[in-house]
Amino acid sequence: MSMADTMRQKLAERFAPTRLEVVDDSQRHADHAESHPEGESHFVVTIVSPAFSGLNRVARQRLVYETLAHELATRVHALSLSTLSPEEDRA
């Protein structure tokens, strides 16, 4: 299973999102010191979930970081997050 698939599965199980996008953005960072030649080190995540209602941006991101702690400690170097409640989703 790819890192994107692993992250997608963990986030879906934890947050039951109404929208979830996990994009491997590693190719844009290929020359950076922490990049991996095989990719899967830099990701852009958009997640819309009722679990984020009433929480500020920092609290939402902390929940995502907690959920992906293993991936962030091992393979994922960078994670760009957009965390929204369903009321905020304009997609």
PDB file as gemmi writes it, atoms N, CA and C in Angstrom:
CRYST1    1.000    1.000    1.000  90.00  90.00  90.00 P 1                      
ATOM      1  N   MET A   1       0.853  -1.180   0.000  1.00  0.00           N  
ATOM      2  CA  MET A   1       0.000   0.000   0.000  1.00  0.00           C  
ATOM      3  C   MET A   1       0.895   1.238   0.000  1.00  0.00           C  
ATOM      4  N   SER A   2       0.546   2.209  -0.818  1.00  0.00           N  
ATOM      5  CA  SER A   2       1.326   3.438  -0.883  1.00  0.00           C  
ATOM      6  C   SER A   2       1.146   4.253   0.397  1.00  0.00           C  
ATOM      7  N   MET A   3       2.046   5.185   0.609  1.00  0.00           N  
ATOM      8  CA  MET A   3       1.943   6.059   1.772  1.00  0.00           C  
ATOM      9  C   MET A   3       0.667   6.896   1.691  1.00  0.00           C  
ATOM     10  N   ALA A   4       0.314   7.366   0.503  1.00  0.00           N  
ATOM     11  CA  ALA A   4      -0.920   8.139   0.344  1.00  0.00           C  
ATOM     12  C   ALA A   4      -2.129   7.297   0.732  1.00  0.00           C  
ATOM     13  N   ASP A   5      -2.149   6.039   0.322  1.00  0.00           N  
ATOM     14  CA  ASP A   5      -3.264   5.154   0.667  1.00  0.00           C  
ATOM     15  C   ASP A   5      -3.330   4.899   2.174  1.00  0.00           C  
ATOM     16  N   THR A   6      -2.174   4.713   2.788  1.00  0.00           N  
ATOM     17  CA  THR A   6      -2.124   4.496   4.234  1.00  0.00           C  
ATOM     18  C   THR A   6      -2.666   5.711   4.974  1.00  0.00           C  
ATOM     19  N   MET A   7      -2.220   6.884   4.565  1.00  0.00           N  
ATOM     20  CA  MET A   7      -2.685   8.115   5.199  1.00  0.00           C  
ATOM     21  C   MET A   7      -4.186   8.295   4.982  1.00  0.00           C  
ATOM     22  N   ARG A   8      -4.636   8.050   3.763  1.00  0.00           N  
ATOM     23  CA  ARG A   8      -6.061   8.176   3.439  1.00  0.00           C  
ATOM     24  C   ARG A   8      -6.897   7.254   4.326  1.00  0.00           C  
ATOM     25  N   GLN A   9      -6.449   6.022   4.490  1.00  0.00           N  
ATOM     26  CA  GLN A   9      -7.179   5.047   5.305  1.00  0.00           C  
ATOM     27  C   GLN A   9      -7.249   5.484   6.767  1.00  0.00           C  
ATOM     28  N   LYS A  10      -6.132   5.908   7.318  1.00  0.00           N  
ATOM     29  CA  LYS A  10      -6.107   6.331   8.721  1.00  0.00           C  
ATOM     30  C   LYS A  10      -6.997   7.550   8.961  1.00  0.00           C  
ATOM     31  N   LEU A  11      -6.928   8.514   8.063  1.00  0.00           N  
ATOM     32  CA  LEU A  11      -7.739   9.720   8.211  1.00  0.00           C  
ATOM     33  C   LEU A  11      -9.223   9.412   8.046  1.00  0.00           C  
ATOM     34  N   ALA A  12      -9.555   8.540   7.117  1.00  0.00           N  
ATOM     35  CA  ALA A  12     -10.963   8.169   6.911  1.00  0.00           C  
ATOM     36  C   ALA A  12     -11.521   7.456   8.131  1.00  0.00           C  
ATOM     37  N   GLU A  13     -10.735   6.564   8.718  1.00  0.00           N  
ATOM     38  CA  GLU A  13     -11.196   5.828   9.903  1.00  0.00           C  
ATOM     39  C   GLU A  13     -11.384   6.744  11.103  1.00  0.00           C  
ATOM     40  N   ARG A  14     -10.493   7.698  11.262  1.00  0.00           N  
ATOM     41  CA  ARG A  14     -10.544   8.568  12.443  1.00  0.00           C  
ATOM     42  C   ARG A  14     -11.588   9.674  12.326  1.00  0.00           C  
ATOM     43  N   PHE A  15     -11.736  10.245  11.133  1.00  0.00           N  
ATOM     44  CA  PHE A  15     -12.537  11.464  11.006  1.00  0.00           C  
ATOM     45  C   PHE A  15     -13.830  11.312  10.204  1.00  0.00           C  
ATOM     46  N   ALA A  16     -14.058  10.194   9.549  1.00  0.00           N  
ATOM     47  CA  ALA A  16     -15.256  10.003   8.710  1.00  0.00           C  
ATOM     48  C   ALA A  16     -15.521  11.260   7.864  1.00  0.00           C  
ATOM     49  N   PRO A  17     -14.566  11.631   7.040  1.00  0.00           N  
ATOM     50  CA  PRO A  17     -14.681  12.894   6.305  1.00  0.00           C  
ATOM     51  C   PRO A  17     -15.758  12.868   5.218  1.00  0.00           C  
ATOM     52  N   THR A  18     -16.279  14.053   4.933  1.00  0.00           N  
ATOM     53  CA  THR A  18     -17.188  14.203   3.802  1.00  0.00           C  
ATOM     54  C   THR A  18     -16.396  14.453   2.528  1.00  0.00           C  
ATOM     55  N   ARG A  19     -15.147  14.874   2.693  1.00  0.00           N  
ATOM     56  CA  ARG A  19     -14.230  15.025   1.556  1.00  0.00           C  
ATOM     57  C   ARG A  19     -12.819  14.797   2.070  1.00  0.00           C  
ATOM     58  N   LEU A  20     -12.045  14.036   1.305  1.00  0.00           N  
ATOM     59  CA  LEU A  20     -10.669  13.743   1.686  1.00  0.00           C  
ATOM     60  C   LEU A  20      -9.824  13.644   0.426  1.00  0.00           C  
ATOM     61  N   GLU A  21      -8.798  14.466   0.360  1.00  0.00           N  
ATOM     62  CA  GLU A  21      -7.849  14.443  -0.746  1.00  0.00           C  
ATOM     63  C   GLU A  21      -6.445  14.333  -0.166  1.00  0.00           C  
ATOM     64  N   VAL A  22      -5.693  13.341  -0.638  1.00  0.00           N  
ATOM     65  CA  VAL A  22      -4.301  13.165  -0.235  1.00  0.00           C  
ATOM     66  C   VAL A  22      -3.482  13.137  -1.510  1.00  0.00           C  
ATOM     67  N   VAL A  23      -2.648  14.147  -1.694  1.00  0.00           N  
ATOM     68  CA  VAL A  23      -1.870  14.284  -2.918  1.00  0.00           C  
ATOM     69  C   VAL A  23      -0.386  14.179  -2.593  1.00  0.00           C  
ATOM     70  N   ASP A  24       0.302  13.275  -3.284  1.00  0.00           N  
ATOM     71  CA  ASP A  24       1.749  13.142  -3.143  1.00  0.00           C  
ATOM     72  C   ASP A  24       2.396  14.262  -3.948  1.00  0.00           C  
ATOM     73  N   ASP A  25       3.030  15.179  -3.270  1.00  0.00           N  
ATOM     74  CA  ASP A  25       3.640  16.358  -3.877  1.00  0.00           C  
ATOM     75  C   ASP A  25       5.164  16.250  -3.881  1.00  0.00           C  
ATOM     76  N   SER A  26       5.669  15.051  -3.699  1.00  0.00           N  
ATOM     77  CA  SER A  26       7.107  14.824  -3.531  1.00  0.00           C  
ATOM     78  C   SER A  26       7.936  15.255  -4.733  1.00  0.00           C  
ATOM     79  N   GLN A  27       7.397  15.099  -5.948  1.00  0.00           N  
ATOM     80  CA  GLN A  27       8.165  15.433  -7.150  1.00  0.00           C  
ATOM     81  C   GLN A  27       8.584  16.896  -7.164  1.00  0.00           C  
ATOM     82  N   ARG A  28       7.812  17.757  -6.522  1.00  0.00           N  
ATOM     83  CA  ARG A  28       8.153  19.185  -6.466  1.00  0.00           C  
ATOM     84  C   ARG A  28       9.300  19.465  -5.500  1.00  0.00           C  
ATOM     85  N   HIS A  29       9.673  18.473  -4.702  1.00  0.00           N  
ATOM     86  CA  HIS A  29      10.697  18.662  -3.669  1.00  0.00           C  
ATOM     87  C   HIS A  29      11.855  17.675  -3.848  1.00  0.00           C  
ATOM     88  N   ALA A  30      12.043  17.195  -5.037  1.00  0.00           N  
ATOM     89  CA  ALA A  30      13.014  16.132  -5.310  1.00  0.00           C  
ATOM     90  C   ALA A  30      14.439  16.488  -4.916  1.00  0.00           C  
ATOM     91  N   ASP A  31      14.798  17.733  -4.963  1.00  0.00           N  
ATOM     92  CA  ASP A  31      16.176  18.124  -4.647  1.00  0.00           C  
ATOM     93  C   ASP A  31      16.377  18.552  -3.202  1.00  0.00           C  
ATOM     94  N   HIS A  32      15.343  18.489  -2.397  1.00  0.00           N  
ATOM     95  CA  HIS A  32      15.465  18.891  -0.995  1.00  0.00           C  
ATOM     96  C   HIS A  32      16.197  17.818  -0.194  1.00  0.00           C  
ATOM     97  N   ALA A  33      16.826  18.230   0.871  1.00  0.00           N  
ATOM     98  CA  ALA A  33      17.645  17.331   1.683  1.00  0.00           C  
ATOM     99  C   ALA A  33      16.853  16.156   2.257  1.00  0.00           C  
ATOM    100  N   GLU A  34      15.612  16.386   2.665  1.00  0.00           N  
ATOM    101  CA  GLU A  34      14.830  15.336   3.308  1.00  0.00           C  
ATOM    102  C   GLU A  34      13.957  14.529   2.342  1.00  0.00           C  
ATOM    103  N   SER A  35      14.092  14.772   1.057  1.00  0.00           N  
ATOM    104  CA  SER A  35      13.272  14.029   0.094  1.00  0.00           C  
ATOM    105  C   SER A  35      13.846  12.629  -0.092  1.00  0.00           C  
ATOM    106  N   HIS A  36      12.991  11.714  -0.507  1.00  0.00           N  
ATOM    107  CA  HIS A  36      13.395  10.341  -0.783  1.00  0.00           C  
ATOM    108  C   HIS A  36      13.387  10.149  -2.297  1.00  0.00           C  
ATOM    109  N   PRO A  37      14.393   9.462  -2.842  1.00  0.00           N  
ATOM    110  CA  PRO A  37      14.436   9.271  -4.296  1.00  0.00           C  
ATOM    111  C   PRO A  37      13.163   8.614  -4.849  1.00  0.00           C  
ATOM    112  N   GLU A  38      12.553   7.746  -4.075  1.00  0.00           N  
ATOM    113  CA  GLU A  38      11.346   7.050  -4.522  1.00  0.00           C  
ATOM    114  C   GLU A  38      10.071   7.853  -4.234  1.00  0.00           C  
ATOM    115  N   GLY A  39      10.196   9.048  -3.683  1.00  0.00           N  
ATOM    116  CA  GLY A  39       9.041   9.898  -3.422  1.00  0.00           C  
ATOM    117  C   GLY A  39       8.355   9.567  -2.114  1.00  0.00           C  
ATOM    118  N   GLU A  40       7.087   9.928  -2.030  1.00  0.00           N  
ATOM    119  CA  GLU A  40       6.250   9.686  -0.856  1.00  0.00           C  
ATOM    120  C   GLU A  40       6.795  10.318   0.425  1.00  0.00           C  
ATOM    121  N   SER A  41       7.254  11.564   0.305  1.00  0.00           N  
ATOM    122  CA  SER A  41       7.782  12.266   1.473  1.00  0.00           C  
ATOM    123  C   SER A  41       7.083  13.600   1.732  1.00  0.00           C  
ATOM    124  N   HIS A  42       6.436  14.158   0.722  1.00  0.00           N  
ATOM    125  CA  HIS A  42       5.763  15.449   0.821  1.00  0.00           C  
ATOM    126  C   HIS A  42       4.316  15.290   0.349  1.00  0.00           C  
ATOM    127  N   PHE A  43       3.367  15.728   1.192  1.00  0.00           N  
ATOM    128  CA  PHE A  43       1.955  15.526   0.871  1.00  0.00           C  
ATOM    129  C   PHE A  43       1.140  16.790   1.121  1.00  0.00           C  
ATOM    130  N   VAL A  44       0.080  16.912   0.345  1.00  0.00           N  
ATOM    131  CA  VAL A  44      -0.924  17.960   0.532  1.00  0.00           C  
ATOM    132  C   VAL A  44      -2.224  17.241   0.863  1.00  0.00           C  
ATOM    133  N   VAL A  45      -2.809  17.572   2.014  1.00  0.00           N  
ATOM    134  CA  VAL A  45      -4.029  16.918   2.475  1.00  0.00           C  
ATOM    135  C   VAL A  45      -5.128  17.952   2.672  1.00  0.00           C  
ATOM    136  N   THR A  46      -6.280  17.668   2.082  1.00  0.00           N  
ATOM    137  CA  THR A  46      -7.490  18.445   2.336  1.00  0.00           C  
ATOM    138  C   THR A  46      -8.490  17.491   2.959  1.00  0.00           C  
ATOM    139  N   ILE A  47      -8.985  17.851   4.135  1.00  0.00           N  
ATOM    140  CA  ILE A  47      -9.943  16.992   4.817  1.00  0.00           C  
ATOM    141  C   ILE A  47     -11.076  17.843   5.381  1.00  0.00           C  
ATOM    142  N   VAL A  48     -12.290  17.399   5.086  1.00  0.00           N  
ATOM    143  CA  VAL A  48     -13.496  18.062   5.577  1.00  0.00           C  
ATOM    144  C   VAL A  48     -14.220  17.062   6.460  1.00  0.00           C  
ATOM    145  N   SER A  49     -14.431  17.434   7.718  1.00  0.00           N  
ATOM    146  CA  SER A  49     -15.028  16.496   8.662  1.00  0.00           C  
ATOM    147  C   SER A  49     -15.851  17.218   9.727  1.00  0.00           C  
ATOM    148  N   PRO A  50     -16.973  16.614  10.121  1.00  0.00           N  
ATOM    149  CA  PRO A  50     -17.742  17.166  11.240  1.00  0.00           C  
ATOM    150  C   PRO A  50     -16.929  17.195  12.538  1.00  0.00           C  
ATOM    151  N   ALA A  51     -15.903  16.354  12.625  1.00  0.00           N  
ATOM    152  CA  ALA A  51     -15.057  16.320  13.824  1.00  0.00           C  
ATOM    153  C   ALA A  51     -14.332  17.646  14.050  1.00  0.00           C  
ATOM    154  N   PHE A  52     -14.212  18.476  13.013  1.00  0.00           N  
ATOM    155  CA  PHE A  52     -13.508  19.747  13.130  1.00  0.00           C  
ATOM    156  C   PHE A  52     -14.420  20.904  13.527  1.00  0.00           C  
ATOM    157  N   SER A  53     -15.713  20.680  13.553  1.00  0.00           N  
ATOM    158  CA  SER A  53     -16.649  21.743  13.923  1.00  0.00           C  
ATOM    159  C   SER A  53     -16.364  22.215  15.344  1.00  0.00           C  
ATOM    160  N   GLY A  54     -16.265  23.519  15.510  1.00  0.00           N  
ATOM    161  CA  GLY A  54     -16.027  24.105  16.825  1.00  0.00           C  
ATOM    162  C   GLY A  54     -14.571  24.129  17.251  1.00  0.00           C  
ATOM    163  N   LEU A  55     -13.675  23.585  16.437  1.00  0.00           N  
ATOM    164  CA  LEU A  55     -12.251  23.589  16.770  1.00  0.00           C  
ATOM    165  C   LEU A  55     -11.522  24.636  15.938  1.00  0.00           C  
ATOM    166  N   ASN A  56     -10.496  25.245  16.519  1.00  0.00           N  
ATOM    167  CA  ASN A  56      -9.698  26.184  15.742  1.00  0.00           C  
ATOM    168  C   ASN A  56      -8.709  25.419  14.856  1.00  0.00           C  
ATOM    169  N   ARG A  57      -8.049  26.141  13.977  1.00  0.00           N  
ATOM    170  CA  ARG A  57      -7.140  25.527  13.001  1.00  0.00           C  
ATOM    171  C   ARG A  57      -6.027  24.712  13.670  1.00  0.00           C  
ATOM    172  N   VAL A  58      -5.448  25.224  14.715  1.00  0.00           N  
ATOM    173  CA  VAL A  58      -4.356  24.531  15.405  1.00  0.00           C  
ATOM    174  C   VAL A  58      -4.843  23.221  16.020  1.00  0.00           C  
ATOM    175  N   ALA A  59      -5.993  23.236  16.658  1.00  0.00           N  
ATOM    176  CA  ALA A  59      -6.539  22.013  17.265  1.00  0.00           C  
ATOM    177  C   ALA A  59      -6.844  20.972  16.196  1.00  0.00           C  
ATOM    178  N   ARG A  60      -7.358  21.397  15.061  1.00  0.00           N  
ATOM    179  CA  ARG A  60      -7.651  20.477  13.960  1.00  0.00           C  
ATOM    180  C   ARG A  60      -6.370  19.830  13.445  1.00  0.00           C  
ATOM    181  N   GLN A  61      -5.360  20.658  13.237  1.00  0.00           N  
ATOM    182  CA  GLN A  61      -4.098  20.137  12.718  1.00  0.00           C  
ATOM    183  C   GLN A  61      -3.432  19.195  13.717  1.00  0.00           C  
ATOM    184  N   ARG A  62      -3.533  19.500  14.982  1.00  0.00           N  
ATOM    185  CA  ARG A  62      -2.975  18.601  16.000  1.00  0.00           C  
ATOM    186  C   ARG A  62      -3.622  17.224  15.926  1.00  0.00           C  
ATOM    187  N   LEU A  63      -4.923  17.178  15.713  1.00  0.00           N  
ATOM    188  CA  LEU A  63      -5.617  15.886  15.582  1.00  0.00           C  
ATOM    189  C   LEU A  63      -5.104  15.103  14.383  1.00  0.00           C  
ATOM    190  N   VAL A  64      -4.879  15.787  13.280  1.00  0.00           N  
ATOM    191  CA  VAL A  64      -4.359  15.111  12.084  1.00  0.00           C  
ATOM    192  C   VAL A  64      -2.933  14.629  12.335  1.00  0.00           C  
ATOM    193  N   TYR A  65      -2.094  15.489  12.919  1.00  0.00           N  
ATOM    194  CA  TYR A  65      -0.714  15.092  13.224  1.00  0.00           C  
ATOM    195  C   TYR A  65      -0.686  13.889  14.168  1.00  0.00           C  
ATOM    196  N   GLU A  66      -1.564  13.879  15.131  1.00  0.00           N  
ATOM    197  CA  GLU A  66      -1.666  12.749  16.064  1.00  0.00           C  
ATOM    198  C   GLU A  66      -2.036  11.468  15.317  1.00  0.00           C  
ATOM    199  N   THR A  67      -2.950  11.571  14.394  1.00  0.00           N  
ATOM    200  CA  THR A  67      -3.405  10.418  13.625  1.00  0.00           C  
ATOM    201  C   THR A  67      -2.294   9.875  12.725  1.00  0.00           C  
ATOM    202  N   LEU A  68      -1.465  10.763  12.206  1.00  0.00           N  
ATOM    203  CA  LEU A  68      -0.405  10.362  11.280  1.00  0.00           C  
ATOM    204  C   LEU A  68       0.977  10.397  11.932  1.00  0.00           C  
ATOM    205  N   ALA A  69       1.026  10.256  13.228  1.00  0.00           N  
ATOM    206  CA  ALA A  69       2.294  10.369  13.969  1.00  0.00           C  
ATOM    207  C   ALA A  69       3.354   9.389  13.468  1.00  0.00           C  
ATOM    208  N   HIS A  70       2.972   8.165  13.232  1.00  0.00           N  
ATOM    209  CA  HIS A  70       3.948   7.170  12.771  1.00  0.00           C  
ATOM    210  C   HIS A  70       4.521   7.557  11.401  1.00  0.00           C  
ATOM    211  N   GLU A  71       3.665   7.962  10.499  1.00  0.00           N  
ATOM    212  CA  GLU A  71       4.110   8.342   9.156  1.00  0.00           C  
ATOM    213  C   GLU A  71       5.014   9.565   9.204  1.00  0.00           C  
ATOM    214  N   LEU A  72       4.663  10.527  10.044  1.00  0.00           N  
ATOM    215  CA  LEU A  72       5.482  11.731  10.172  1.00  0.00           C  
ATOM    216  C   LEU A  72       6.831  11.437  10.831  1.00  0.00           C  
ATOM    217  N   ALA A  73       6.882  10.446  11.686  1.00  0.00           N  
ATOM    218  CA  ALA A  73       8.134  10.097  12.370  1.00  0.00           C  
ATOM    219  C   ALA A  73       9.041   9.230  11.505  1.00  0.00           C  
ATOM    220  N   THR A  74       8.493   8.640  10.469  1.00  0.00           N  
ATOM    221  CA  THR A  74       9.291   7.709   9.680  1.00  0.00           C  
ATOM    222  C   THR A  74       9.542   8.173   8.253  1.00  0.00           C  
ATOM    223  N   ARG A  75       8.526   8.375   7.477  1.00  0.00           N  
ATOM    224  CA  ARG A  75       8.687   8.574   6.030  1.00  0.00           C  
ATOM    225  C   ARG A  75       8.276   9.967   5.542  1.00  0.00           C  
ATOM    226  N   VAL A  76       7.230  10.520   6.116  1.00  0.00           N  
ATOM    227  CA  VAL A  76       6.695  11.787   5.627  1.00  0.00           C  
ATOM    228  C   VAL A  76       7.489  12.942   6.221  1.00  0.00           C  
ATOM    229  N   HIS A  77       8.038  13.753   5.340  1.00  0.00           N  
ATOM    230  CA  HIS A  77       8.845  14.893   5.777  1.00  0.00           C  
ATOM    231  C   HIS A  77       8.018  16.170   5.884  1.00  0.00           C  
ATOM    232  N   ALA A  78       7.053  16.339   4.983  1.00  0.00           N  
ATOM    233  CA  ALA A  78       6.270  17.574   4.959  1.00  0.00           C  
ATOM    234  C   ALA A  78       4.806  17.261   4.689  1.00  0.00           C  
ATOM    235  N   LEU A  79       3.951  17.983   5.399  1.00  0.00           N  
ATOM    236  CA  LEU A  79       2.515  17.782   5.288  1.00  0.00           C  
ATOM    237  C   LEU A  79       1.833  19.147   5.275  1.00  0.00           C  
ATOM    238  N   SER A  80       1.211  19.474   4.159  1.00  0.00           N  
ATOM    239  CA  SER A  80       0.457  20.712   4.040  1.00  0.00           C  
ATOM    240  C   SER A  80      -1.005  20.364   4.264  1.00  0.00           C  
ATOM    241  N   LEU A  81      -1.638  21.027   5.233  1.00  0.00           N  
ATOM    242  CA  LEU A  81      -2.994  20.659   5.630  1.00  0.00           C  
ATOM    243  C   LEU A  81      -4.016  21.765   5.382  1.00  0.00           C  
ATOM    244  N   SER A  82      -5.173  21.334   4.935  1.00  0.00           N  
ATOM    245  CA  SER A  82      -6.367  22.165   4.907  1.00  0.00           C  
ATOM    246  C   SER A  82      -7.434  21.367   5.652  1.00  0.00           C  
ATOM    247  N   THR A  83      -7.807  21.822   6.833  1.00  0.00           N  
ATOM    248  CA  THR A  83      -8.754  21.107   7.686  1.00  0.00           C  
ATOM    249  C   THR A  83     -10.006  21.964   7.861  1.00  0.00           C  
ATOM    250  N   LEU A  84     -11.122  21.448   7.380  1.00  0.00           N  
ATOM    251  CA  LEU A  84     -12.352  22.238   7.370  1.00  0.00           C  
ATOM    252  C   LEU A  84     -13.505  21.462   7.969  1.00  0.00           C  
ATOM    253  N   SER A  85     -14.452  22.190   8.527  1.00  0.00           N  
ATOM    254  CA  SER A  85     -15.725  21.584   8.917  1.00  0.00           C  
ATOM    255  C   SER A  85     -16.616  21.586   7.680  1.00  0.00           C  
ATOM    256  N   PRO A  86     -17.665  20.778   7.645  1.00  0.00           N  
ATOM    257  CA  PRO A  86     -18.553  20.775   6.472  1.00  0.00           C  
ATOM    258  C   PRO A  86     -19.142  22.160   6.174  1.00  0.00           C  
ATOM    259  N   GLU A  87     -19.385  22.946   7.202  1.00  0.00           N  
ATOM    260  CA  GLU A  87     -19.934  24.284   7.005  1.00  0.00           C  
ATOM    261  C   GLU A  87     -18.961  25.218   6.280  1.00  0.00           C  
ATOM    262  N   GLU A  88     -17.689  24.943   6.381  1.00  0.00           N  
ATOM    263  CA  GLU A  88     -16.662  25.794   5.767  1.00  0.00           C  
ATOM    264  C   GLU A  88     -16.263  25.338   4.366  1.00  0.00           C  
ATOM    265  N   ASP A  89     -16.679  24.162   3.983  1.00  0.00           N  
ATOM    266  CA  ASP A  89     -16.243  23.577   2.701  1.00  0.00           C  
ATOM    267  C   ASP A  89     -16.904  24.295   1.536  1.00  0.00           C  
ATOM    268  N   ARG A  90     -16.090  24.823   0.668  1.00  0.00           N  
ATOM    269  CA  ARG A  90     -16.575  25.566  -0.496  1.00  0.00           C  
ATOM    270  C   ARG A  90     -16.243  24.839  -1.794  1.00  0.00           C  
ATOM    271  N   ALA A  91     -15.886  23.561  -1.716  1.00  0.00           N  
ATOM    272  CA  ALA A  91     -15.448  22.824  -2.912  1.00  0.00           C  
ATOM    273  C   ALA A  91     -16.560  22.492  -3.856  1.00  0.00           C  
TER     274      ALA A  91                                                      
END                                                                             
